[in-house]
Amino acid sequence: MYSKIRITFVVPTRASGGGVWTISEILGASAYLKLENLHPSHAFKYRGISLFVQRAKEAHGPSVHLVVASGGNAGLAAACAANALNVKCSVYLPEGATRTTLDILRRQNAHVIVVGRFYAEALEAARAAVERESGAALVPAYEHETLWEGHGSMIEEISRQVSSKPDAIFCSVGGGGLLGGIIVGCKKVGWDDVPIVALETIGSDCFFHAMSCNVGRYNHVNKTLPPDVDLVYVEEEGVAVTRFKKFTSKASGSLGASQPAAKVVKMALEREGGVKCVSVPDELSMQALVSFADDHKLLVELACSTTLTPAYKPALFNRLSPATPGRKRTVVFIVCGGFKVSLNDVQEYRRLLDEDVSQGGAWTVLLDDGDTLEVEK
């Protein structure tokens, strides 16, 4: 599985024959897109989860029963990998899962169990099922070193696919699985000094607030948090993390981890090149999603288009990756994908955007130095 994984392309965003305003033109930089939406499960999660599934089969034999709790994308990655290796897979989903999600999982021969109101409750049920069955193995959604190893392979590919070390790598972040992989991958290829910009949406930004409350960050003294967000200190890693009781972002289906991986928070805090955390409003992510679909003919989840918000807003991009006089920047955007998006979603996003933009004003972006940036609509 993992050894035969499809290499996803890094594509430069050059001008098209039709004169489309591509990302490189908009930013005045050499912008590359790592198309993680091209995996069998339509998202980056297939990398690390397929590696975990392969190793679980090697460790437990062909009768292994793989069990995963997921909001969708991790479950589909596990189901696709298990189906390819001909092993049993059960996916635990919280209530509210759409018919489309259930159908696509079942097409991969997964046994689907809907239980609990939130991911945490689905995870508790999945863990209980594994404890009852000796031949079962729990597949992690984002917090495991094997996942980070697998996800990190994208950085190894990027290092071979771009002509020079990038000035920044942009990605979305929820629980920290993708970010952990990028950090591990950068270390492996000697890119520890490359800045990483991790973006979330306001209302599902557990990583942003977790980072802000640790020593050396702007909020580590006051520890001011939004309503329904608790602070938890993880003794084992020596870091503070945040726990969300509810989400208010439309991207929470993929970015809405209740609590980030403490080890990834620690890695991000200690990393030489740093990790800049940014939180943007849903509408900015919607606008990026619609623009990306128009420009590049690719449809991705709102969680993924959050990564692309600086690609369409030069003021935000320049704040996050400042220009060096006399030198053109090279940057990579991780197009992490996601299957939970449809043409109907795009139509609804366009409607909501038109309503919001017609009111005028600007969108407020939260930065990890405690400052904010007003971004023109």
Number of C-alpha atoms within 10 A of each C-alpha: 17 18 9 6 14 13 15 17 17 22 14 17 18 16 13 11 6 6 8 13 15 20 26 20 15 13 18 13 16 18 24 25 21 22 22 26 25 18 21 15 26 20 24 29 29 31 31 30 32 28 22 25 28 18 15 19 19 11 10 14 12 14 12 20 22 23 27 28 30 26 27 24 24 26 30 31 28 34 33 25 26 26 16 12 15 13 20 18 27 26 28 27 29 20 16 12 13 10 8 11 18 19 13 17 24 16 13 19 18 25 16 20 17 16 19 17 12 18 21 17 17 24 24 14 20 24 19 12 17 17 13 9 10 11 14 21 22 21 28 22 25 26 19 20 18 20 25 27 22 24 28 26 22 24 23 17 17 24 18 12 14 16 9 11 16 19 19 22 22 28 24 26 32 28 24 28 25 28 27 27 27 28 26 23 25 24 18 15 15 12 19 18 15 20 21 26 21 23 30 31 32 22 21 27 30 29 30 27 26 28 27 25 22 21 13 11 16 16 19 15 12 8 14 13 15 9 9 10 18 15 17 14 14 13 9 8 13 13 19 21 25 24 18 20 12 16 20 13 20 20 25 22 20 22 28 27 27 23 23 27 21 25 19 26 26 17 17 21 19 11 17 14 17 17 24 20 24 26 26 23 19 25 24 26 26 26 24 23 27 21 20 21 15 12 15 13 10 15 22 24 25 33 32 30 31 33 28 28 24 24 25 20 18 17 16 18 16 12 12 19 21 13 15 9 7 6 8 12 19 20 24 23 22 26 28 25 26 26 18 20 13 12 9 9 14 20 12 13 20 17 11 14 18 13 11 15 14 9 9 10 12 14 19 17 18 21 19 18 13 10 9 14 15 13 16 14 17
